Amino acid sequence: TILRCMNPFLISIDGRSGSGKTVLAEQLAAKLQAPVLHLDEFGDDYHPFIGLPALYQEVAKSDVPLLIIEGVGVIDTRLSAYRHFSIMLQTSDDERARRIIERDSHKFDSDEMTAVGNLWDEAEKEHFGSEFHADLTLDSTTPIDVDALSEIISRETR
């Protein structure tokens, strides 16, 4: 008899804005041949974390054995029913600022970019408070060795 896992094994990638979550998620997806759910697809820039319930619904409906989720706030106790491996990305404030400008300067004027940035800074401070825990914390200022990380994740999924 073949037993089908009802829940996917989750890889959750969290970190502050501009820390490289999307890039790492896409690299891991290619290496591990796993789909990615991006929190940005379920929310908007003006309401931090508003997309989390919809993302969790998609996770619950998933029928794949391995699923990557990424976004600010995806490491959450509401996912404790799933087998998972969580990754926290950190990078310098200067590098984060550079990446955010590169990514978002076409979407916002200067004043709006400042307002959205301030909104997220406050939300991120609350989310990454003293109770926050990840299985692995990585410095994403320089490129991450995706091959080595994939090996770690493969061991965790066994």
N, C-alpha and C positions, 0 to 999 in steps of 0.2 A: 504494500500500500504506500502510495506517495502522499505525504502530508504537505499541504500547502500552508506556508506562513501567512497568517491573516494580516499581519502588519509588516510594512517595510522596515528594514533596518535604516535608520535615519542618520545622516551626517548633517549636523547643524553647524553653520558657519556664521558667527556673530562678530561684531566689532563696531567701532565708531564709524561715522560717515567718512568715506575716503580711505578706509583701512585696507581695501583690496578684496572684499568678500566676493564680489561678482567675478572678478578675474580668477580667484582661486577655485570658486565653484565650477566655473567653465573648464578649467584645467583638469580638475578632478573628474568631472563628468566625462571628459574625453578619455582619460586614463582608465577609469573604472567602468565605462560604458553604462552610466547611470543618468537618469533624467534629473533636471534641476527645477525647483520651484523658487522663483525670486519674489521676495516679499514686496518689492516695488511694483510688481504686476497686480497686486491686490489692494494697494492703498494710494495715497497721494502725498505730495511733499509738505502739505500744510497741516496734516493730522498724524503725528507720530503714532505708530503701532495700530492704526485703524484697520489695517489689512490682516492682522494676525488671525482673527476668527475665520476669515475666508481661506487663508492659507491652511489652517488646521483642518478645515473641512476637506480640502483637496488632499491633504495627507491621509485622512481617514478613508477616503475613497480610492486611494492608490492601490493597485494590485501588482506593483513591481517589488522585487526582493530588496532593492537598494535604492534609496531616494536621497538626494541632496537638497537641503533647504538653506537659503541664505538671506540675510537682512538684519538690520538692527532690531534686536528683540526676539530672534528666533530661538535662542536658548532660553527655555521657559519650562517651569515645572508642569505646565499643562501637557507636556509631551512625555511625562515620566512613564506612561503606559507602554511606550515604544522602546525597543532596544535601540540605543543610539550612541553616537560618538560626537562630542561637541568640541568645536575649535573656536578659540577666541583669537582674533587678529588684533595686533597693536602696531602702531607706527608713530613716528614723530608727528607733532602738530604741524610742523612746517611741510612735511611730505603730504599729510592729509589735506592741508589747505591747497597745495599745488594740484593734487588730484581732483579735488572738488571743483576748483576753478576750471580745470581742463574739461571735466565732465559736464558741468552745469552752466558754464558761461553763456552758452547759446540759448538756454531756457529762461534765464532771469536777467533783469538789469541789476546794477550794482546794489541799489537799495533793497530790492527784493531778495537778492542773494544773501545779504546781511541778515534780513529778517528771518528767512528760512533757516539760515545757519544758527542763529540764536535760539530759535524754537527747538531745533534738533539738539543743540548743545545741552539745553536744560533737560530734555527728555532722556538723552543718553546718560547724563549724570545720575538720574534716578534709576535707570535700568541697570547700570553697571555699578550699583552700590555695593555695600559690604556683603550682601547675601549672594552675589554673583559667583558662579563656579563653572568652569569648563574643564573638559578632560585634558585638553592640550591648549597652551597659549603659545602663539608664534609671533615673532617680529616680522612684519611684512614690509618693512622699509626697503629691504632688498628682496630679490626673487626667492620664493620658497622652493625647496627641492620637492617637487610633486611626486617623483618616483619614490623617494624615501617615505613621504607622507602616505602614499598609496599602500606601501608595505605595512605601515603601522595600522592603517584602517583595515586592510585585509586580515590582519591578525585579530582585530577586534570583532570582525563579522563572523568568525568561525565559531 
